Amino acid sequence: MDVVVLTRSLEKDAELAALLDAAAVPHVSVPLVEHAPGPGYDSLADELRRGWSWVAVTSPTAARFLQEAWLRAGRPSLRLAAVGTGTARILERAGMNVVFVPEDAYGSTLARTLPDPGPLLWPASELAGAAFGRELEARGFSVLRLDVYRTRPRELELRERSYLEEAAVAAFASPSAVQAWGVASGARPPVAAIGRVTGRAALDAGFAPAVWPDNPGVRDWARVIQNLYEQKGRPP
């Protein structure tokens, strides 16, 4: 099957799919993971009513869980830092105030460049490492981490599994998607990752080659996918 396999939900990959359509790159959608509330989600709305200098949002999924809790909390005024423009757009479309976005869409860059140290709330994934919080605390922030969502592999249908087996290119946006593919299939096609962290996770899992844009973002990611497909796929 001569297509790119997109591995996020149709909603998350809508912009990416439109860019690939415009470039005449064939693709199918096989969402590999799903998200559920984590142990910190129930307390998130109450925490949002407190006086935080910052709320740091480090993924589009965290932005969606934050939006839900913000509405339940009565839409309190928040000062938000978003890891990248995609995450910022989700928050701004909900009517939330994004004050800071780093130049590079990496958590490490956000932690290193966020100004005005003070109390900071970090709604995170259960799978997120501790480095982001440690960097902020080393710079003088007081960080409260809440694990507001968990990520788990989806149960795939037989047809979806067949797409993985026959993919020309796999498009990954997270290490958890890489891991879920590895559980569901032994195929290791070329990978176009959204960024360095995911790309390195793909290499570690045996995918090769794995390429990614210099700066994570959907437009640059779409160009990387197109280039890899034209090199490694079998374009019509």
Summary of the structure (lengths in Angstrom):
residues: 236
radius of gyration: 18.2
end to end distance: 11.6
largest distance: 56.8
contacts: 780
relative contact order: 0.18
helix: 41%
strand: 21%
